[in-house]
Amino acid sequence: MEDTTAEWQEYTIPSKILQKVSKKEDCNKLDLPPLYHSVDPDALDALSTTCRIQFEYIGYKIIIENGKVTIEE
């Protein structure tokens, strides 16, 4: 029988970004513009552990390095 289990990841990089930006904006993350208007969310998860990624999202500089998300104004 084939094993079909998958590893559960509580927070993806895109969800971490939305969570941190919503705290800075003092709003619900569902009220933020879609992240995919600024960057490909699937690519963030794939690349976030192997390189440094930097982009702008609603006026914030988002930096992802070694799986850590930093938000700068």
PyMOL Python script that loads the backbone (N, CA, C, O; Angstrom):
from pymol import cmd

cmd.read_pdbstr("""\
ATOM      1  N   MET A   1       0.836  -1.175   0.000  1.00  0.00           N
ATOM      2  CA  MET A   1       0.000   0.000   0.000  1.00  0.00           C
ATOM      3  C   MET A   1       0.887   1.247   0.000  1.00  0.00           C
ATOM      4  O   MET A   1       1.863   1.328   0.746  1.00  0.00           O
ATOM      5  N   GLU A   2       0.538   2.203  -0.835  1.00  0.00           N
ATOM      6  CA  GLU A   2       1.320   3.428  -0.969  1.00  0.00           C
ATOM      7  C   GLU A   2       1.013   4.397   0.176  1.00  0.00           C
ATOM      8  O   GLU A   2      -0.144   4.572   0.558  1.00  0.00           O
ATOM      9  N   ASP A   3       2.055   5.021   0.716  1.00  0.00           N
ATOM     10  CA  ASP A   3       1.896   6.002   1.786  1.00  0.00           C
ATOM     11  C   ASP A   3       1.489   7.342   1.175  1.00  0.00           C
ATOM     12  O   ASP A   3       2.211   7.896   0.347  1.00  0.00           O
ATOM     13  N   THR A   4       0.346   7.853   1.582  1.00  0.00           N
ATOM     14  CA  THR A   4      -0.145   9.114   1.027  1.00  0.00           C
ATOM     15  C   THR A   4      -0.158  10.236   2.059  1.00  0.00           C
ATOM     16  O   THR A   4      -0.854  11.236   1.885  1.00  0.00           O
ATOM     17  N   THR A   5       0.605  10.071   3.125  1.00  0.00           N
ATOM     18  CA  THR A   5       0.645  11.129   4.136  1.00  0.00           C
ATOM     19  C   THR A   5       1.471  12.303   3.632  1.00  0.00           C
ATOM     20  O   THR A   5       2.375  12.143   2.812  1.00  0.00           O
ATOM     21  N   ALA A   6       1.148  13.464   4.128  1.00  0.00           N
ATOM     22  CA  ALA A   6       1.877  14.677   3.763  1.00  0.00           C
ATOM     23  C   ALA A   6       2.299  15.383   5.041  1.00  0.00           C
ATOM     24  O   ALA A   6       1.624  15.308   6.067  1.00  0.00           O
ATOM     25  N   GLU A   7       3.418  16.064   4.957  1.00  0.00           N
ATOM     26  CA  GLU A   7       3.892  16.813   6.114  1.00  0.00           C
ATOM     27  C   GLU A   7       3.066  18.089   6.241  1.00  0.00           C
ATOM     28  O   GLU A   7       2.922  18.844   5.279  1.00  0.00           O
ATOM     29  N   TRP A   8       2.528  18.322   7.432  1.00  0.00           N
ATOM     30  CA  TRP A   8       1.719  19.507   7.680  1.00  0.00           C
ATOM     31  C   TRP A   8       2.627  20.668   8.045  1.00  0.00           C
ATOM     32  O   TRP A   8       3.456  20.561   8.950  1.00  0.00           O
ATOM     33  N   GLN A   9       2.469  21.762   7.346  1.00  0.00           N
ATOM     34  CA  GLN A   9       3.235  22.964   7.646  1.00  0.00           C
ATOM     35  C   GLN A   9       2.248  24.003   8.166  1.00  0.00           C
ATOM     36  O   GLN A   9       1.370  24.458   7.434  1.00  0.00           O
ATOM     37  N   GLU A  10       2.399  24.375   9.437  1.00  0.00           N
ATOM     38  CA  GLU A  10       1.427  25.264  10.066  1.00  0.00           C
ATOM     39  C   GLU A  10       1.375  26.630   9.386  1.00  0.00           C
ATOM     40  O   GLU A  10       0.293  27.159   9.128  1.00  0.00           O
ATOM     41  N   TYR A  11       2.527  27.191   9.102  1.00  0.00           N
ATOM     42  CA  TYR A  11       2.568  28.505   8.468  1.00  0.00           C
ATOM     43  C   TYR A  11       3.426  28.449   7.219  1.00  0.00           C
ATOM     44  O   TYR A  11       4.577  28.014   7.259  1.00  0.00           O
ATOM     45  N   THR A  12       2.859  28.890   6.118  1.00  0.00           N
ATOM     46  CA  THR A  12       3.634  29.016   4.894  1.00  0.00           C
ATOM     47  C   THR A  12       4.257  30.409   4.890  1.00  0.00           C
ATOM     48  O   THR A  12       3.847  31.278   5.660  1.00  0.00           O
ATOM     49  N   ILE A  13       5.223  30.617   4.045  1.00  0.00           N
ATOM     50  CA  ILE A  13       5.851  31.931   3.934  1.00  0.00           C
ATOM     51  C   ILE A  13       4.805  32.993   3.571  1.00  0.00           C
ATOM     52  O   ILE A  13       4.777  34.046   4.208  1.00  0.00           O
ATOM     53  N   PRO A  14       3.945  32.757   2.572  1.00  0.00           N
ATOM     54  CA  PRO A  14       2.922  33.771   2.273  1.00  0.00           C
ATOM     55  C   PRO A  14       2.014  34.083   3.469  1.00  0.00           C
ATOM     56  O   PRO A  14       1.663  35.243   3.684  1.00  0.00           O
ATOM     57  N   SER A  15       1.635  33.077   4.239  1.00  0.00           N
ATOM     58  CA  SER A  15       0.768  33.356   5.392  1.00  0.00           C
ATOM     59  C   SER A  15       1.519  34.125   6.476  1.00  0.00           C
ATOM     60  O   SER A  15       0.925  34.953   7.167  1.00  0.00           O
ATOM     61  N   LYS A  16       2.822  33.862   6.634  1.00  0.00           N
ATOM     62  CA  LYS A  16       3.629  34.640   7.587  1.00  0.00           C
ATOM     63  C   LYS A  16       3.682  36.106   7.164  1.00  0.00           C
ATOM     64  O   LYS A  16       3.572  37.003   8.000  1.00  0.00           O
ATOM     65  N   ILE A  17       3.849  36.343   5.869  1.00  0.00           N
ATOM     66  CA  ILE A  17       3.907  37.712   5.359  1.00  0.00           C
ATOM     67  C   ILE A  17       2.596  38.431   5.645  1.00  0.00           C
ATOM     68  O   ILE A  17       2.595  39.541   6.177  1.00  0.00           O
ATOM     69  N   LEU A  18       1.483  37.800   5.293  1.00  0.00           N
ATOM     70  CA  LEU A  18       0.182  38.432   5.507  1.00  0.00           C
ATOM     71  C   LEU A  18      -0.093  38.669   6.983  1.00  0.00           C
ATOM     72  O   LEU A  18      -0.674  39.689   7.353  1.00  0.00           O
ATOM     73  N   GLN A  19       0.318  37.739   7.820  1.00  0.00           N
ATOM     74  CA  GLN A  19       0.119  37.891   9.261  1.00  0.00           C
ATOM     75  C   GLN A  19       0.900  39.100   9.791  1.00  0.00           C
ATOM     76  O   GLN A  19       0.362  39.906  10.550  1.00  0.00           O
ATOM     77  N   LYS A  20       2.160  39.222   9.392  1.00  0.00           N
ATOM     78  CA  LYS A  20       2.998  40.322   9.878  1.00  0.00           C
ATOM     79  C   LYS A  20       2.537  41.675   9.331  1.00  0.00           C
ATOM     80  O   LYS A  20       2.517  42.663  10.065  1.00  0.00           O
ATOM     81  N   VAL A  21       2.169  41.726   8.055  1.00  0.00           N
ATOM     82  CA  VAL A  21       1.706  42.987   7.470  1.00  0.00           C
ATOM     83  C   VAL A  21       0.369  43.393   8.091  1.00  0.00           C
ATOM     84  O   VAL A  21       0.149  44.576   8.351  1.00  0.00           O
ATOM     85  N   SER A  22      -0.516  42.447   8.328  1.00  0.00           N
ATOM     86  CA  SER A  22      -1.813  42.790   8.928  1.00  0.00           C
ATOM     87  C   SER A  22      -1.635  43.358  10.335  1.00  0.00           C
ATOM     88  O   SER A  22      -2.404  44.223  10.753  1.00  0.00           O
ATOM     89  N   LYS A  23      -0.633  42.881  11.066  1.00  0.00           N
ATOM     90  CA  LYS A  23      -0.347  43.458  12.389  1.00  0.00           C
ATOM     91  C   LYS A  23       0.121  44.901  12.253  1.00  0.00           C
ATOM     92  O   LYS A  23      -0.297  45.766  13.022  1.00  0.00           O
ATOM     93  N   LYS A  24       0.992  45.164  11.273  1.00  0.00           N
ATOM     94  CA  LYS A  24       1.478  46.530  11.066  1.00  0.00           C
ATOM     95  C   LYS A  24       0.352  47.455  10.609  1.00  0.00           C
ATOM     96  O   LYS A  24       0.313  48.627  10.984  1.00  0.00           O
ATOM     97  N   GLU A  25      -0.556  46.927   9.803  1.00  0.00           N
ATOM     98  CA  GLU A  25      -1.673  47.712   9.279  1.00  0.00           C
ATOM     99  C   GLU A  25      -2.858  47.748  10.242  1.00  0.00           C
ATOM    100  O   GLU A  25      -3.817  48.486  10.018  1.00  0.00           O
ATOM    101  N   ASP A  26      -2.796  46.956  11.309  1.00  0.00           N
ATOM    102  CA  ASP A  26      -3.881  46.848  12.286  1.00  0.00           C
ATOM    103  C   ASP A  26      -5.201  46.486  11.601  1.00  0.00           C
ATOM    104  O   ASP A  26      -6.218  47.162  11.760  1.00  0.00           O
ATOM    105  N   CYS A  27      -5.146  45.395  10.833  1.00  0.00           N
ATOM    106  CA  CYS A  27      -6.334  44.928  10.131  1.00  0.00           C
ATOM    107  C   CYS A  27      -6.298  43.405  10.041  1.00  0.00           C
ATOM    108  O   CYS A  27      -5.296  42.774  10.377  1.00  0.00           O
ATOM    109  N   ASN A  28      -7.386  42.837   9.592  1.00  0.00           N
ATOM    110  CA  ASN A  28      -7.466  41.404   9.353  1.00  0.00           C
ATOM    111  C   ASN A  28      -6.697  41.097   8.073  1.00  0.00           C
ATOM    112  O   ASN A  28      -6.770  41.862   7.112  1.00  0.00           O
ATOM    113  N   LYS A  29      -5.969  39.998   8.049  1.00  0.00           N
ATOM    114  CA  LYS A  29      -5.185  39.682   6.843  1.00  0.00           C
ATOM    115  C   LYS A  29      -6.067  39.461   5.621  1.00  0.00           C
ATOM    116  O   LYS A  29      -5.597  39.591   4.491  1.00  0.00           O
ATOM    117  N   LEU A  30      -7.336  39.129   5.830  1.00  0.00           N
ATOM    118  CA  LEU A  30      -8.255  38.964   4.702  1.00  0.00           C
ATOM    119  C   LEU A  30      -8.622  40.303   4.068  1.00  0.00           C
ATOM    120  O   LEU A  30      -9.133  40.340   2.949  1.00  0.00           O
ATOM    121  N   ASP A  31      -8.364  41.404   4.777  1.00  0.00           N
ATOM    122  CA  ASP A  31      -8.651  42.734   4.244  1.00  0.00           C
ATOM    123  C   ASP A  31      -7.504  43.277   3.389  1.00  0.00           C
ATOM    124  O   ASP A  31      -7.659  44.312   2.741  1.00  0.00           O
ATOM    125  N   LEU A  32      -6.373  42.604   3.380  1.00  0.00           N
ATOM    126  CA  LEU A  32      -5.220  43.042   2.591  1.00  0.00           C
ATOM    127  C   LEU A  32      -5.400  42.661   1.127  1.00  0.00           C
ATOM    128  O   LEU A  32      -6.102  41.699   0.817  1.00  0.00           O
ATOM    129  N   PRO A  33      -4.764  43.416   0.217  1.00  0.00           N
ATOM    130  CA  PRO A  33      -4.794  43.032  -1.198  1.00  0.00           C
ATOM    131  C   PRO A  33      -4.118  41.671  -1.383  1.00  0.00           C
ATOM    132  O   PRO A  33      -3.234  41.309  -0.607  1.00  0.00           O
ATOM    133  N   PRO A  34      -4.528  40.924  -2.396  1.00  0.00           N
ATOM    134  CA  PRO A  34      -3.911  39.617  -2.629  1.00  0.00           C
ATOM    135  C   PRO A  34      -2.396  39.733  -2.810  1.00  0.00           C
ATOM    136  O   PRO A  34      -1.907  40.607  -3.525  1.00  0.00           O
ATOM    137  N   LEU A  35      -1.679  38.850  -2.160  1.00  0.00           N
ATOM    138  CA  LEU A  35      -0.223  38.844  -2.239  1.00  0.00           C
ATOM    139  C   LEU A  35       0.254  38.570  -3.665  1.00  0.00           C
ATOM    140  O   LEU A  35       1.306  39.062  -4.073  1.00  0.00           O
ATOM    141  N   TYR A  36      -0.514  37.789  -4.420  1.00  0.00           N
ATOM    142  CA  TYR A  36      -0.090  37.426  -5.771  1.00  0.00           C
ATOM    143  C   TYR A  36      -0.057  38.625  -6.720  1.00  0.00           C
ATOM    144  O   TYR A  36       0.446  38.499  -7.837  1.00  0.00           O
ATOM    145  N   HIS A  37      -0.579  39.785  -6.308  1.00  0.00           N
ATOM    146  CA  HIS A  37      -0.435  40.991  -7.128  1.00  0.00           C
ATOM    147  C   HIS A  37       1.004  41.500  -7.097  1.00  0.00           C
ATOM    148  O   HIS A  37       1.414  42.262  -7.972  1.00  0.00           O
ATOM    149  N   SER A  38       1.770  41.081  -6.091  1.00  0.00           N
ATOM    150  CA  SER A  38       3.159  41.523  -5.951  1.00  0.00           C
ATOM    151  C   SER A  38       4.184  40.442  -6.249  1.00  0.00           C
ATOM    152  O   SER A  38       5.286  40.738  -6.711  1.00  0.00           O
ATOM    153  N   VAL A  39       3.825  39.182  -5.986  1.00  0.00           N
ATOM    154  CA  VAL A  39       4.793  38.094  -6.109  1.00  0.00           C
ATOM    155  C   VAL A  39       4.041  36.765  -6.230  1.00  0.00           C
ATOM    156  O   VAL A  39       2.881  36.666  -5.830  1.00  0.00           O
ATOM    157  N   ASP A  40       4.696  35.759  -6.775  1.00  0.00           N
ATOM    158  CA  ASP A  40       4.109  34.423  -6.885  1.00  0.00           C
ATOM    159  C   ASP A  40       4.247  33.702  -5.542  1.00  0.00           C
ATOM    160  O   ASP A  40       5.356  33.309  -5.180  1.00  0.00           O
ATOM    161  N   PRO A  41       3.152  33.516  -4.793  1.00  0.00           N
ATOM    162  CA  PRO A  41       3.232  32.876  -3.476  1.00  0.00           C
ATOM    163  C   PRO A  41       3.817  31.461  -3.505  1.00  0.00           C
ATOM    164  O   PRO A  41       4.523  31.068  -2.576  1.00  0.00           O
ATOM    165  N   ASP A  42       3.535  30.702  -4.550  1.00  0.00           N
ATOM    166  CA  ASP A  42       4.085  29.345  -4.641  1.00  0.00           C
ATOM    167  C   ASP A  42       5.606  29.379  -4.771  1.00  0.00           C
ATOM    168  O   ASP A  42       6.304  28.543  -4.198  1.00  0.00           O
ATOM    169  N   ALA A  43       6.110  30.347  -5.526  1.00  0.00           N
ATOM    170  CA  ALA A  43       7.560  30.478  -5.684  1.00  0.00           C
ATOM    171  C   ALA A  43       8.220  30.848  -4.357  1.00  0.00           C
ATOM    172  O   ALA A  43       9.335  30.409  -4.076  1.00  0.00           O
ATOM    173  N   LEU A  44       7.537  31.653  -3.540  1.00  0.00           N
ATOM    174  CA  LEU A  44       8.098  32.021  -2.234  1.00  0.00           C
ATOM    175  C   LEU A  44       8.367  30.794  -1.387  1.00  0.00           C
ATOM    176  O   LEU A  44       9.440  30.665  -0.797  1.00  0.00           O
ATOM    177  N   ASP A  45       7.401  29.894  -1.325  1.00  0.00           N
ATOM    178  CA  ASP A  45       7.588  28.680  -0.530  1.00  0.00           C
ATOM    179  C   ASP A  45       8.710  27.817  -1.086  1.00  0.00           C
ATOM    180  O   ASP A  45       9.474  27.219  -0.328  1.00  0.00           O
ATOM    181  N   ALA A  46       8.810  27.752  -2.404  1.00  0.00           N
ATOM    182  CA  ALA A  46       9.821  26.902  -3.023  1.00  0.00           C
ATOM    183  C   ALA A  46      11.234  27.459  -2.853  1.00  0.00           C
ATOM    184  O   ALA A  46      12.185  26.693  -2.697  1.00  0.00           O
ATOM    185  N   LEU A  47      11.378  28.777  -2.880  1.00  0.00           N
ATOM    186  CA  LEU A  47      12.705  29.396  -2.870  1.00  0.00           C
ATOM    187  C   LEU A  47      13.151  29.914  -1.513  1.00  0.00           C
ATOM    188  O   LEU A  47      14.333  30.202  -1.328  1.00  0.00           O
ATOM    189  N   SER A  48      12.246  30.037  -0.569  1.00  0.00           N
ATOM    190  CA  SER A  48      12.532  30.753   0.676  1.00  0.00           C
ATOM    191  C   SER A  48      13.637  30.145   1.532  1.00  0.00           C
ATOM    192  O   SER A  48      14.234  30.854   2.342  1.00  0.00           O
ATOM    193  N   THR A  49      13.924  28.879   1.382  1.00  0.00           N
ATOM    194  CA  THR A  49      14.966  28.267   2.209  1.00  0.00           C
ATOM    195  C   THR A  49      16.317  28.212   1.506  1.00  0.00           C
ATOM    196  O   THR A  49      17.322  27.865   2.125  1.00  0.00           O
ATOM    197  N   THR A  50      16.351  28.551   0.213  1.00  0.00           N
ATOM    198  CA  THR A  50      17.599  28.414  -0.537  1.00  0.00           C
ATOM    199  C   THR A  50      18.218  29.735  -0.970  1.00  0.00           C
ATOM    200  O   THR A  50      19.364  29.753  -1.420  1.00  0.00           O
ATOM    201  N   CYS A  51      17.495  30.835  -0.848  1.00  0.00           N
ATOM    202  CA  CYS A  51      18.042  32.111  -1.295  1.00  0.00           C
ATOM    203  C   CYS A  51      17.362  33.268  -0.570  1.00  0.00           C
ATOM    204  O   CYS A  51      16.415  33.075   0.192  1.00  0.00           O
ATOM    205  N   ARG A  52      17.862  34.458  -0.823  1.00  0.00           N
ATOM    206  CA  ARG A  52      17.266  35.674  -0.257  1.00  0.00           C
ATOM    207  C   ARG A  52      16.297  36.238  -1.288  1.00  0.00           C
ATOM    208  O   ARG A  52      16.632  36.365  -2.466  1.00  0.00           O
ATOM    209  N   ILE A  53      15.101  36.571  -0.836  1.00  0.00           N
ATOM    210  CA  ILE A  53      14.077  37.134  -1.704  1.00  0.00           C
ATOM    211  C   ILE A  53      13.670  38.478  -1.114  1.00  0.00           C
ATOM    212  O   ILE A  53      13.487  38.606   0.096  1.00  0.00           O
ATOM    213  N   GLN A  54      13.530  39.475  -1.980  1.00  0.00           N
ATOM    214  CA  GLN A  54      13.109  40.798  -1.524  1.00  0.00           C
ATOM    215  C   GLN A  54      12.133  41.366  -2.543  1.00  0.00           C
ATOM    216  O   GLN A  54      12.382  41.300  -3.747  1.00  0.00           O
ATOM    217  N   PHE A  55      11.016  41.929  -2.067  1.00  0.00           N
ATOM    218  CA  PHE A  55      10.043  42.550  -2.949  1.00  0.00           C
ATOM    219  C   PHE A  55       9.218  43.555  -2.155  1.00  0.00           C
ATOM    220  O   PHE A  55       9.287  43.590  -0.926  1.00  0.00           O
ATOM    221  N   GLU A  56       8.440  44.372  -2.857  1.00  0.00           N
ATOM    222  CA  GLU A  56       7.568  45.358  -2.224  1.00  0.00           C
ATOM    223  C   GLU A  56       6.135  44.844  -2.227  1.00  0.00           C
ATOM    224  O   GLU A  56       5.673  44.231  -3.189  1.00  0.00           O
ATOM    225  N   TYR A  57       5.449  45.112  -1.125  1.00  0.00           N
ATOM    226  CA  TYR A  57       4.031  44.751  -1.005  1.00  0.00           C
ATOM    227  C   TYR A  57       3.343  45.850  -0.209  1.00  0.00           C
ATOM    228  O   TYR A  57       3.681  46.080   0.952  1.00  0.00           O
ATOM    229  N   ILE A  58       2.403  46.515  -0.812  1.00  0.00           N
ATOM    230  CA  ILE A  58       1.638  47.651  -0.277  1.00  0.00           C
ATOM    231  C   ILE A  58       2.494  48.624   0.536  1.00  0.00           C
ATOM    232  O   ILE A  58       2.117  49.041   1.631  1.00  0.00           O
ATOM    233  N   GLY A  59       3.645  48.974  -0.021  1.00  0.00           N
ATOM    234  CA  GLY A  59       4.504  49.969   0.607  1.00  0.00           C
ATOM    235  C   GLY A  59       5.519  49.424   1.596  1.00  0.00           C
ATOM    236  O   GLY A  59       6.316  50.192   2.136  1.00  0.00           O
ATOM    237  N   TYR A  60       5.515  48.135   1.846  1.00  0.00           N
ATOM    238  CA  TYR A  60       6.479  47.516   2.757  1.00  0.00           C
ATOM    239  C   TYR A  60       7.530  46.765   1.952  1.00  0.00           C
ATOM    240  O   TYR A  60       7.236  46.201   0.897  1.00  0.00           O
ATOM    241  N   LYS A  61       8.758  46.765   2.460  1.00  0.00           N
ATOM    242  CA  LYS A  61       9.809  45.941   1.868  1.00  0.00           C
ATOM    243  C   LYS A  61       9.762  44.602   2.597  1.00  0.00           C
ATOM    244  O   LYS A  61       9.934  44.543   3.814  1.00  0.00           O
ATOM    245  N   ILE A  62       9.532  43.544   1.852  1.00  0.00           N
ATOM    246  CA  ILE A  62       9.463  42.194   2.400  1.00  0.00           C
ATOM    247  C   ILE A  62      10.778  41.500   2.081  1.00  0.00           C
ATOM    248  O   ILE A  62      11.197  41.450   0.924  1.00  0.00           O
ATOM    249  N   ILE A  63      11.425  40.968   3.103  1.00  0.00           N
ATOM    250  CA  ILE A  63      12.691  40.252   2.921  1.00  0.00           C
ATOM    251  C   ILE A  63      12.527  38.855   3.505  1.00  0.00           C
ATOM    252  O   ILE A  63      12.102  38.691   4.648  1.00  0.00           O
ATOM    253  N   ILE A  64      12.868  37.859   2.707  1.00  0.00           N
ATOM    254  CA  ILE A  64      12.802  36.471   3.153  1.00  0.00           C
ATOM    255  C   ILE A  64      14.187  35.878   2.983  1.00  0.00           C
ATOM    256  O   ILE A  64      14.750  35.883   1.888  1.00  0.00           O
ATOM    257  N   GLU A  65      14.727  35.371   4.074  1.00  0.00           N
ATOM    258  CA  GLU A  65      16.064  34.776   4.034  1.00  0.00           C
ATOM    259  C   GLU A  65      16.111  33.620   5.019  1.00  0.00           C
ATOM    260  O   GLU A  65      15.785  33.776   6.196  1.00  0.00           O
ATOM    261  N   ASN A  66      16.521  32.456   4.524  1.00  0.00           N
ATOM    262  CA  ASN A  66      16.589  31.245   5.355  1.00  0.00           C
ATOM    263  C   ASN A  66      15.261  30.944   6.048  1.00  0.00           C
ATOM    264  O   ASN A  66      15.240  30.485   7.190  1.00  0.00           O
ATOM    265  N   GLY A  67      14.153  31.204   5.351  1.00  0.00           N
ATOM    266  CA  GLY A  67      12.832  30.921   5.902  1.00  0.00           C
ATOM    267  C   GLY A  67      12.310  31.962   6.873  1.00  0.00           C
ATOM    268  O   GLY A  67      11.191  31.831   7.367  1.00  0.00           O
ATOM    269  N   LYS A  68      13.103  33.004   7.163  1.00  0.00           N
ATOM    270  CA  LYS A  68      12.692  34.058   8.089  1.00  0.00           C
ATOM    271  C   LYS A  68      12.138  35.241   7.299  1.00  0.00           C
ATOM    272  O   LYS A  68      12.731  35.679   6.313  1.00  0.00           O
ATOM    273  N   VAL A  69      10.987  35.752   7.749  1.00  0.00           N
ATOM    274  CA  VAL A  69      10.336  36.878   7.083  1.00  0.00           C
ATOM    275  C   VAL A  69      10.587  38.152   7.884  1.00  0.00           C
ATOM    276  O   VAL A  69      10.337  38.200   9.088  1.00  0.00           O
ATOM    277  N   THR A  70      11.087  39.186   7.200  1.00  0.00           N
ATOM    278  CA  THR A  70      11.295  40.495   7.811  1.00  0.00           C
ATOM    279  C   THR A  70      10.495  41.519   7.016  1.00  0.00           C
ATOM    280  O   THR A  70      10.513  41.514   5.785  1.00  0.00           O
ATOM    281  N   ILE A  71       9.793  42.396   7.729  1.00  0.00           N
ATOM    282  CA  ILE A  71       9.001  43.444   7.098  1.00  0.00           C
ATOM    283  C   ILE A  71       9.618  44.784   7.481  1.00  0.00           C
ATOM    284  O   ILE A  71       9.777  45.084   8.664  1.00  0.00           O
ATOM    285  N   GLU A  72       9.967  45.593   6.474  1.00  0.00           N
ATOM    286  CA  GLU A  72      10.522  46.926   6.721  1.00  0.00           C
ATOM    287  C   GLU A  72       9.608  47.968   6.101  1.00  0.00           C
ATOM    288  O   GLU A  72       8.986  47.738   5.063  1.00  0.00           O
ATOM    289  N   GLU A  73       9.539  49.123   6.760  1.00  0.00           N
ATOM    290  CA  GLU A  73       8.716  50.215   6.223  1.00  0.00           C
ATOM    291  C   GLU A  73       9.539  51.104   5.339  1.00  0.00           C
ATOM    292  O   GLU A  73       9.023  52.080   4.793  1.00  0.00           O
TER     293      GLU A  73
END
""", "prot")
cmd.dss("prot")
cmd.show_as("cartoon", "prot")
cmd.util.cbc("prot")
cmd.orient("prot")
